[in-house]
């Protein structure tokens, strides 16, 4: 596996994924670099089969870990991601929703966060998500039910 060639070919895709999840250009660039460092350190364990899918998943997990471990107050991203999730019009509601979603993601098992991101942010179907995370569709549904219960519980506590 030629890391330099992978970087040249897939860096823009990885950057776009990181930017979509993190909503900050600088953090996205740093995350993109982290993705390729992880791939470089695991080089001997990886195969050339489906490098874009591998990089996409590593980018998603890397960004979710950044969100989960972030101690600072998250910024409202320039994209309409939070707006879509919140279905709100005001910047204040977007900021509150951004904090709420990122806090929820930090509390989840990494695979549950990945499932939620793939389904709600990327718009994949249950079948596509199941294939991506190597679970059955019923396993994905179970994780989503648990995630939705957590969302409802958090809303009751905050509301």
Rosetta silent file (secondary structure, phi, psi, omega in degrees, C-alpha in Angstrom):
SEQUENCE: XXXXXXXXXXXXXXXXXXXXXXXXXXXXXXXXXXXXXXXXXXXXXXXXXXXXXXXXXXXXXXXXXXXXXXXXXXXXXXXXXXXXXXXXXXXXXXXXXXXXXXXXXXXXXXXXXXXXXXXXXXXXXXXXXXXXXXXXXXXXXXXXXXXXXXXXXXXXXXX
SCORE:     score description
SCORE:     0.000 S_00000001
   1 L     0.000  119.764 -179.042    0.000    0.000    0.000 S_00000001
   2 L   -90.660  104.321 -176.009    1.571    3.264   -1.153 S_00000001
   3 H   -62.669  -39.765 -179.526    0.666    5.894    1.453 S_00000001
   4 H   -61.505  -42.745  178.193    1.858    8.783   -0.701 S_00000001
   5 H   -66.891  -40.878  176.499   -0.411    7.712   -3.553 S_00000001
   6 H   -59.355  -43.147 -179.486   -3.316    7.199   -1.139 S_00000001
   7 H   -62.383  -47.663 -179.392   -2.775   10.695    0.227 S_00000001
   8 H   -60.401  -40.273 -175.135   -2.686   12.276   -3.230 S_00000001
   9 H   -81.464  -38.820 -169.512   -5.798   10.430   -4.340 S_00000001
  10 H  -111.953   -5.199 -179.695   -7.943   10.437   -1.203 S_00000001
  11 H   -56.544  -43.162  178.511   -6.885   13.438    0.895 S_00000001
  12 H   -61.190  -39.302  178.751   -9.627   15.676   -0.545 S_00000001
  13 H   -64.924  -44.946  179.848  -12.294   13.062    0.251 S_00000001
  14 H   -64.071  -42.162  178.960  -10.974   12.570    3.788 S_00000001
  15 H   -61.261  -45.232  179.882  -10.781   16.336    4.315 S_00000001
  16 H   -61.113  -40.075  178.816  -14.395   16.826    3.156 S_00000001
  17 H   -63.719  -46.406  179.939  -15.543   14.082    5.539 S_00000001
  18 H   -63.731  -41.476  179.471  -13.652   15.630    8.445 S_00000001
  19 H   -64.338  -40.546  179.535  -14.932   19.091    7.615 S_00000001
  20 H   -62.640  -41.740 -177.596  -18.508   17.839    7.464 S_00000001
  21 H   -79.410  -37.237 -175.076  -18.253   16.207   10.885 S_00000001
  22 H   -93.743  -27.578  177.209  -16.121   18.812   12.656 S_00000001
  23 L    69.434   18.390 -178.045  -17.379   21.955   10.925 S_00000001
  24 L  -142.486  125.030 -174.756  -14.026   23.699   11.294 S_00000001
  25 H   -61.365  -44.597 -178.125  -11.378   23.907    8.556 S_00000001
  26 H   -64.984  -47.095  178.979   -8.373   23.854   10.874 S_00000001
  27 H   -63.767  -35.566  179.016   -9.664   20.947   12.956 S_00000001
  28 H   -65.890  -41.463  177.790  -10.606   19.118    9.746 S_00000001
  29 H   -63.062  -43.464  178.657   -7.071   19.505    8.349 S_00000001
  30 H   -63.011  -42.949  179.209   -5.590   18.206   11.601 S_00000001
  31 H   -63.920  -40.599  178.437   -8.010   15.286   11.651 S_00000001
  32 H   -58.942  -44.653  178.539   -7.200   14.482    8.019 S_00000001
  33 H   -62.293  -40.595  177.973   -3.512   14.333    8.907 S_00000001
  34 H   -60.526  -39.543  179.584   -4.336   12.080   11.878 S_00000001
  35 H   -59.399  -47.600 -177.650   -6.209    9.713    9.567 S_00000001
  36 H   -72.029  -29.318  173.735   -3.197    9.266    7.310 S_00000001
  37 H   -65.552  -42.942  177.679   -0.853    8.881   10.291 S_00000001
  38 H   -61.811  -42.408  178.711   -3.101    6.084   11.590 S_00000001
  39 H   -65.140  -40.180  179.131   -3.084    4.416    8.194 S_00000001
  40 H   -63.567  -43.287 -178.968    0.691    4.777    7.987 S_00000001
  41 H   -71.039  -25.089  178.625    1.224    3.208   11.422 S_00000001
  42 L  -100.418   14.558 -173.457   -1.127    0.315   10.572 S_00000001
  43 H   -50.563  -43.002 -177.682    0.320   -0.068    7.072 S_00000001
  44 H   -68.708  -20.436 -177.221    1.465   -3.654    7.579 S_00000001
  45 H   -96.085   -5.564 -174.322   -1.997   -4.753    8.728 S_00000001
  46 L  -103.183  155.695  174.969   -3.943   -3.192    5.843 S_00000001
  47 L  -115.189  168.212  179.720   -4.701   -4.406    2.349 S_00000001
  48 L   -79.755   -3.828 -178.387   -5.265   -2.456   -0.860 S_00000001
  49 L   -69.530  126.095  175.438   -8.889   -3.650   -1.053 S_00000001
  50 L    51.234   59.192 -178.807  -11.380   -0.731   -0.884 S_00000001
  51 H   -64.868  -31.854 -179.460   -9.013    2.020    0.329 S_00000001
  52 H   -66.921  -40.268  178.251  -11.681    4.730    0.017 S_00000001
  53 H   -65.105  -41.588  178.120  -14.059    2.838    2.317 S_00000001
  54 H   -62.257  -49.110 -179.219  -11.268    2.257    4.826 S_00000001
  55 H   -63.903  -37.812  178.348  -10.190    5.900    4.802 S_00000001
  56 H   -62.130  -44.815 -179.726  -13.806    7.069    5.061 S_00000001
  57 H   -68.899  -41.943  177.655  -14.382    4.891    8.129 S_00000001
  58 H   -63.366  -40.662  178.097  -11.079    5.892    9.758 S_00000001
  59 H   -62.674  -44.243  179.361  -11.919    9.564    9.103 S_00000001
  60 H   -61.975  -48.485 -179.603  -15.371    9.163   10.633 S_00000001
  61 H   -63.622  -40.817  178.736  -14.021    7.397   13.724 S_00000001
  62 H   -60.802  -46.881 -179.227  -11.204    9.920   14.103 S_00000001
  63 H   -66.159  -41.059  178.064  -13.617   12.851   13.954 S_00000001
  64 H   -63.899  -36.368  176.175  -16.077   11.222   16.337 S_00000001
  65 H   -66.191  -38.131  177.086  -13.228   10.645   18.785 S_00000001
  66 H   -63.362  -46.080  178.571  -12.240   14.316   18.474 S_00000001
  67 H   -61.175  -44.902 -177.300  -15.830   15.373   19.135 S_00000001
  68 H   -63.735  -38.793 -174.857  -16.103   12.949   22.046 S_00000001
  69 H   -92.611   -3.956 -178.078  -12.884   14.063   23.703 S_00000001
  70 L   -65.081  126.665  179.725  -13.308   17.777   23.059 S_00000001
  71 L   -99.287  -19.802 -177.915  -13.365   19.681   26.342 S_00000001
  72 L   -83.518  161.808  178.755  -13.817   23.131   24.866 S_00000001
  73 L   -65.873  122.189 -178.641  -17.137   24.637   23.884 S_00000001
  74 L   -67.953  148.450  177.574  -17.848   23.466   20.330 S_00000001
  75 L   -87.060  156.859  173.563  -18.298   26.039   17.604 S_00000001
  76 L   -79.356  121.315 -177.949  -21.323   26.201   15.371 S_00000001
  77 L   -68.541  155.667  178.566  -20.146   24.849   12.024 S_00000001
  78 L   -69.696  -25.067 -178.911  -20.552   26.889    8.866 S_00000001
  79 L   -71.949  172.988  179.619  -22.377   24.019    7.218 S_00000001
  80 L   -94.263   19.867 -177.617  -26.065   23.427    7.651 S_00000001
  81 H   -58.382  -53.418 -178.486  -25.457   20.128    9.470 S_00000001
  82 H   -66.487  -37.369  177.697  -26.709   21.257   12.859 S_00000001
  83 H   -58.493  -42.080  179.827  -29.538   23.185   11.224 S_00000001
  84 H   -64.417  -44.721 -179.257  -30.658   19.988    9.526 S_00000001
  85 H   -64.193  -46.531 -174.755  -30.528   18.006   12.752 S_00000001
  86 H   -81.612  -23.046 -174.090  -32.291   20.658   14.794 S_00000001
  87 L    51.821   45.817 -178.973  -34.638   21.864   12.053 S_00000001
  88 L  -119.651  164.796 -177.058  -34.313   25.298   13.575 S_00000001
  89 L  -107.718  -26.418 -173.170  -33.860   28.764   12.123 S_00000001
  90 L   -91.511  151.446  177.646  -31.996   30.759   14.777 S_00000001
  91 H   -64.019  -35.303  179.851  -28.246   30.694   15.467 S_00000001
  92 H   -62.038  -45.282  178.275  -28.940   30.290   19.168 S_00000001
  93 H   -65.397  -37.284  178.091  -30.916   27.083   18.585 S_00000001
  94 H   -63.389  -43.010 -179.875  -28.206   25.811   16.239 S_00000001
  95 H   -64.317  -44.251  179.354  -25.514   26.439   18.872 S_00000001
  96 H   -63.206  -43.731  179.635  -27.512   24.708   21.579 S_00000001
  97 H   -64.825  -40.301  178.375  -28.219   21.765   19.283 S_00000001
  98 H   -58.398  -47.327  179.025  -24.564   21.537   18.284 S_00000001
  99 H   -63.626  -44.052 -179.321  -23.519   21.292   21.928 S_00000001
 100 H   -59.847  -49.343 -178.006  -26.335   18.830   22.657 S_00000001
 101 H   -64.713  -44.896 -178.958  -25.444   16.516   19.757 S_00000001
 102 H   -66.057  -35.706  176.098  -21.711   16.583   20.453 S_00000001
 103 H   -65.126  -44.025  177.412  -22.323   15.877   24.148 S_00000001
 104 H   -60.976  -42.627 -179.012  -24.542   12.933   23.234 S_00000001
 105 H   -63.680  -35.906  179.158  -21.924   11.593   20.815 S_00000001
 106 H   -64.355  -30.024 -176.561  -19.244   11.732   23.523 S_00000001
 107 H   -82.722  -11.692 -174.372  -21.404    9.528   25.763 S_00000001
 108 L   -88.709  155.828  168.502  -21.940    6.831   23.130 S_00000001
 109 L   -62.546  139.066 -176.356  -19.951    3.726   22.361 S_00000001
 110 H   -50.347  -39.349 -178.705  -17.846    4.640   19.291 S_00000001
 111 H   -67.999  -32.523  177.108  -19.706    2.197   17.046 S_00000001
 112 H   -68.895  -40.041  175.992  -23.070    3.700   18.056 S_00000001
 113 H   -62.039  -40.640  178.062  -21.782    7.180   17.231 S_00000001
 114 H   -63.101  -44.421  178.813  -20.614    5.890   13.864 S_00000001
 115 H   -59.590  -47.505 -179.885  -24.030    4.334   13.196 S_00000001
 116 H   -61.753  -42.376 -179.598  -25.810    7.584   14.092 S_00000001
 117 H   -64.457  -44.870 -179.144  -23.441    9.625   11.929 S_00000001
 118 H   -64.445  -39.509 -177.198  -23.824    7.335    8.925 S_00000001
 119 H   -78.125  -51.830 -172.349  -27.598    7.242    9.217 S_00000001
 120 H   -85.796  -34.638 -177.554  -28.476   10.785   10.248 S_00000001
 121 H   -90.461  -39.192 -175.987  -25.610   12.809    8.793 S_00000001
 122 L   -95.854  -13.787  177.129  -24.792   10.850    5.662 S_00000001
 123 L    73.942   23.589  177.569  -28.303    9.641    4.904 S_00000001
 124 L   -72.712  157.478  175.644  -27.388    5.982    4.433 S_00000001
 125 L   -79.261  167.120  176.910  -30.098    3.340    4.673 S_00000001
 126 H   -58.533  -40.749 -179.542  -30.213    0.836    7.539 S_00000001
 127 H   -64.430  -42.371  179.008  -28.900   -1.838    5.186 S_00000001
 128 H   -65.310  -41.809  178.565  -25.982    0.341    4.058 S_00000001
 129 H   -63.276  -45.560 -179.662  -25.121    1.233    7.655 S_00000001
 130 H   -57.530  -43.548  179.390  -25.291   -2.429    8.698 S_00000001
 131 H   -64.988  -41.325 -177.563  -22.893   -3.386    5.919 S_00000001
 132 H   -65.166  -38.526 -175.806  -20.510   -0.527    6.780 S_00000001
 133 H  -101.045    5.026  176.225  -20.297   -1.388   10.511 S_00000001
 134 L    60.269   45.544  173.969  -20.467   -5.167   10.038 S_00000001
 135 L  -126.803  166.854  172.637  -23.689   -5.663   12.007 S_00000001
 136 L   -78.263  163.548  177.910  -27.082   -7.041   11.091 S_00000001
 137 H   -60.844  -39.777  178.938  -29.897   -4.608   10.327 S_00000001
 138 H   -65.649  -33.056  176.091  -31.561   -5.654   13.604 S_00000001
 139 H   -65.903  -39.620  176.992  -28.306   -4.900   15.440 S_00000001
 140 H   -65.115  -44.322  178.609  -28.251   -1.429   13.901 S_00000001
 141 H   -59.577  -41.164 -179.868  -31.912   -0.904   14.871 S_00000001
 142 H   -62.024  -45.063  178.268  -31.143   -1.948   18.450 S_00000001
 143 H   -63.042  -40.590  179.905  -28.274    0.560   18.670 S_00000001
 144 H   -65.891  -39.959  176.976  -30.484    3.291   17.180 S_00000001
 145 H   -59.610  -45.357  178.575  -33.259    2.572   19.673 S_00000001
 146 H   -62.115  -42.855  178.807  -30.757    2.922   22.501 S_00000001
 147 H   -62.619  -45.897  179.607  -29.407    6.139   20.962 S_00000001
 148 H   -64.041  -36.465  176.115  -32.910    7.574   20.542 S_00000001
 149 H   -63.067  -40.110  177.193  -33.736    6.649   24.155 S_00000001
 150 H   -63.337  -41.464  178.290  -30.616    8.547   25.268 S_00000001
 151 H   -61.487  -46.879 -179.360  -31.693   11.565   23.207 S_00000001
 152 H   -62.704  -41.471  179.700  -35.169   11.489   24.744 S_00000001
 153 H   -63.211  -44.074  178.800  -33.716   11.109   28.242 S_00000001
 154 H   -63.761  -40.387  179.787  -31.330   14.053   27.723 S_00000001
 155 H   -63.635  -40.221  178.284  -34.145   16.222   26.367 S_00000001
 156 H   -64.082  -40.248 -179.978  -36.288   15.480   29.420 S_00000001
 157 H   -68.330  -37.362 -178.894  -33.426   16.385   31.739 S_00000001
 158 H   -82.584  -27.557 -171.610  -32.668   19.609   29.836 S_00000001
 159 L   -86.749    0.000    0.000  -36.258   20.559   29.109 S_00000001
